[in-house]
Amino acid sequence: TASLTSNGPVATLTFERPDSLNAFSNQLYRDIAAALRLVEQTDGIVALVLTGRGKFFSSGADLSPEEKDPTRSSYCSEQEPVGHFMHAVLHFKKMLVAAVNGPAVGVACTLLPHCDLVYAAEGVYLWTPFARIAVVPEFCSSVTFPRMLGKTNSNQMLLLGKRMAVEEALQCGLVSRIFAKENFLQQVYDTLKPILEARFCEITIPLFKRIIQRSDVDMWAICQAELKELDQRLQRREPFEAVIHMMEAKTKSKL
């Protein structure tokens, strides 16, 4: 569900589920966490670029029944693939770059504040419809969004499910730079080239990350608290009923 390639100091992890708009399945969560661990342990690789195959960066969490079993009586997301994925991202010591080739929805959007650089293609939008599907603000977005976007913009995205255009995301600081769709990835690589060719960059980048994050809040503790709230909603079956309601409403609107 994901492919990992490398070229000199840069590794690229591509989400390979274009038929599902690169929805994050349990296996994709596992693949990303494994790739993060492998890159971190590999000498010579300084940066990992995340991108998607096809039209979407990712449509967010895979909501299919086989991924979220509605018959379960209890949940512990922290100990499941999604929790392992979030832990791996939050503790990744090398440079993490998002190359957002298409729309980023849900967890694919809340992933972005944890990336050191976020490059997006023209026409991209960011969307967190968490209230609509009765889940919770996750992946520390209860903290990262208000801090980066301000209270009003954050509430519009998290509470109202507003889609944020890439130009607005650039103004808010959620996106570092916008590139044309043509040769998008190559433009990302070209932008990274100067720092990745600098002498001692393999030492400099982890050092800078550690210094910058030194005074930060404990993101993993925040993530754990959000996941516990999510587990409670899953146990009450609220997300499953919300998704069914949303699908029924879509069907009626087409009649």
C-alpha positions in Angstrom: 0.0 0.0 0.0 3.1 2.3 0.0 6.4 2.3 -1.8 9.7 3.5 -0.4 12.4 4.7 -2.8 15.6 6.7 -2.2 17.9 8.9 -4.2 21.0 10.0 -2.3 20.0 11.9 0.9 16.3 11.9 0.1 13.8 9.0 0.5 10.3 9.2 -0.8 7.3 7.3 0.6 4.4 7.2 -1.9 0.9 6.2 -0.8 -0.2 3.6 -3.3 -4.0 3.3 -3.0 -5.2 5.5 -5.8 -8.4 3.5 -6.2 -9.4 4.5 -2.7 -8.0 8.0 -3.0 -5.1 6.8 -0.8 -7.3 6.3 2.2 -5.3 5.4 5.3 -6.0 1.7 5.9 -4.5 -0.2 8.8 -1.9 -1.6 6.5 -1.0 1.8 5.2 -0.6 3.0 8.8 1.8 0.1 9.4 3.7 0.7 6.2 4.2 4.4 7.0 5.4 3.6 10.6 7.8 0.9 9.3 9.2 3.3 6.6 9.8 6.0 9.3 11.7 3.5 11.4 13.7 2.2 8.5 14.7 5.7 7.2 15.6 6.8 10.7 18.0 3.9 11.0 19.5 4.3 7.6 22.8 6.3 7.4 23.0 8.8 4.5 19.3 9.5 4.3 18.5 12.9 5.7 14.9 13.6 4.6 11.7 11.6 4.0 9.2 13.0 1.5 5.6 11.8 1.8 3.3 12.0 -1.3 0.4 10.2 -2.9 -0.2 8.3 -6.1 -3.0 9.7 -8.3 -5.3 12.6 -7.7 -5.3 12.7 -3.9 -2.6 13.0 -1.3 -5.1 11.1 0.9 -8.8 11.0 1.5 -8.2 10.3 5.2 -9.0 7.3 7.3 -10.5 4.3 5.5 -14.0 4.1 6.9 -14.9 0.7 5.4 -16.3 -1.9 7.7 -13.3 -4.2 7.4 -11.1 -1.4 8.7 -13.3 -0.2 11.5 -15.2 -3.3 12.8 -18.6 -1.9 14.1 -19.2 -5.2 16.1 -16.3 -4.7 18.5 -17.1 -4.0 22.1 -14.0 -2.0 23.0 -11.3 0.0 21.3 -7.7 1.1 22.2 -6.6 3.2 19.2 -3.3 4.0 20.9 -2.3 0.3 20.6 -3.6 -0.1 17.0 -1.9 0.8 13.7 -3.2 4.4 13.8 -1.6 4.9 17.2 1.7 3.4 16.1 1.7 5.6 13.0 1.1 8.8 15.0 3.8 7.8 17.6 6.3 7.2 14.8 5.6 10.5 13.1 5.8 12.5 16.4 9.2 10.9 17.3 10.8 11.0 13.8 14.2 12.7 14.2 15.1 13.3 10.5 13.5 15.9 8.2 9.9 15.0 7.3 8.5 16.7 4.2 4.9 16.5 2.9 4.6 16.8 -0.9 0.8 17.3 -1.0 0.0 16.4 -4.6 -3.8 16.5 -4.2 -6.5 17.1 -1.5 -5.5 16.1 2.0 -8.5 15.0 4.1 -8.8 14.1 7.8 -5.7 12.5 9.3 -3.8 13.4 6.1 -4.5 17.0 6.9 -3.8 16.8 10.6 -0.5 15.1 9.7 0.8 18.3 8.1 1.6 20.4 11.2 4.0 17.6 12.2 6.0 17.8 9.0 9.0 20.1 8.9 8.1 21.4 5.5 4.8 21.2 3.6 4.8 21.8 -0.2 1.5 21.6 -2.1 0.4 21.6 -5.7 -1.9 24.2 -7.1 -5.6 23.6 -6.6 -5.2 21.4 -3.5 -7.6 21.8 -0.6 -7.4 20.7 3.0 -10.5 19.3 4.8 -11.2 17.9 8.3 -14.8 16.8 8.4 -14.5 15.2 11.9 -17.7 16.7 13.3 -19.7 15.4 10.3 -18.6 11.8 11.0 -18.8 12.1 14.8 -15.2 11.5 15.6 -12.8 14.0 17.4 -10.0 16.4 16.4 -7.1 14.0 16.2 -3.3 13.8 15.7 -2.9 16.8 18.1 -5.1 19.1 15.9 -6.9 20.3 19.1 -3.6 22.1 19.8 -1.8 22.4 16.4 -4.7 24.0 14.5 -5.5 26.8 17.0 -1.8 27.5 17.4 -1.1 27.6 13.7 -4.4 28.8 12.2 -5.8 30.9 15.0 -9.0 30.2 16.9 -11.4 31.3 14.2 -9.8 29.5 11.3 -9.3 26.4 13.5 -13.0 26.3 14.5 -14.1 26.7 10.9 -12.1 23.7 9.9 -12.6 21.5 13.0 -16.2 22.4 14.0 -17.8 23.4 10.7 -15.7 21.2 8.4 -14.8 24.1 6.1 -12.5 23.2 3.2 -9.4 25.3 3.2 -8.0 26.3 -0.2 -4.2 25.9 -0.6 -3.7 29.7 -0.9 -5.4 30.2 2.5 -3.3 27.4 4.0 -0.2 29.2 2.7 -1.3 32.5 4.4 -2.0 30.6 7.7 1.4 28.9 7.6 0.0 25.4 7.3 1.7 25.2 3.8 5.3 26.3 3.2 5.0 26.9 -0.6 2.8 26.2 -3.6 4.1 24.6 -6.8 2.6 24.0 -10.2 1.1 20.5 -10.7 3.5 19.8 -13.6 6.7 18.3 -12.4 5.5 18.9 -8.8 7.7 16.4 -7.1 10.8 17.5 -9.0 10.2 21.1 -7.8 10.0 19.8 -4.2 13.4 17.9 -4.6 15.0 21.0 -6.2 13.9 23.1 -3.2 15.3 20.7 -0.7 18.6 20.3 -2.6 20.6 23.2 -1.0 20.1 22.1 2.6 20.6 18.4 1.8 23.9 19.1 0.1 25.2 21.2 3.0 28.1 19.8 4.9 27.1 18.1 8.1 23.4 18.2 7.2 23.0 14.7 8.6 23.9 16.2 12.0 22.4 19.6 11.6 18.8 18.7 10.8 18.2 16.4 13.7 19.9 18.9 16.0 17.8 21.8 14.8 14.6 19.7 15.2 15.6 18.8 18.8 16.3 22.4 19.7 13.1 23.7 18.0 10.9 21.1 19.8 12.6 21.5 23.2 10.2 24.0 24.5 7.2 22.4 22.8 4.3 20.8 24.6 4.2 17.0 24.9 2.4 16.2 21.6 2.3 12.4 22.3 0.4 13.1 25.6 -2.1 15.3 23.6 -2.4 12.6 20.9 -3.1 9.9 23.5 -5.9 12.0 25.2 -7.5 12.6 21.8 -7.4 8.9 20.9 -9.1 8.0 24.3 -11.9 10.4 23.4 -12.2 8.7 20.0 -12.3 5.3 21.6 -15.2 6.3 23.7 -17.1 7.6 20.6 -16.4 4.3 18.8 -17.6 2.3 21.7 -20.9 4.2 21.6 -21.0 3.5 17.9 -21.5 7.2 17.1 -19.1 7.4 14.1 -20.6 4.3 12.5 -24.1 5.7 12.8 -23.0 9.1 11.5 -21.3 7.6 8.4 -24.5 5.6 7.7 -26.6 8.7 8.0 -24.2 10.6 5.7 -24.3 7.9 3.1 -28.1 7.7 3.2 -28.4 11.5 2.8 -26.1 11.3 -0.3 -28.3 8.5 -1.8 -31.5 10.5 -1.2 -29.9 13.6 -2.8 -29.2 11.6 -6.0 -32.8 10.4 -6.3 
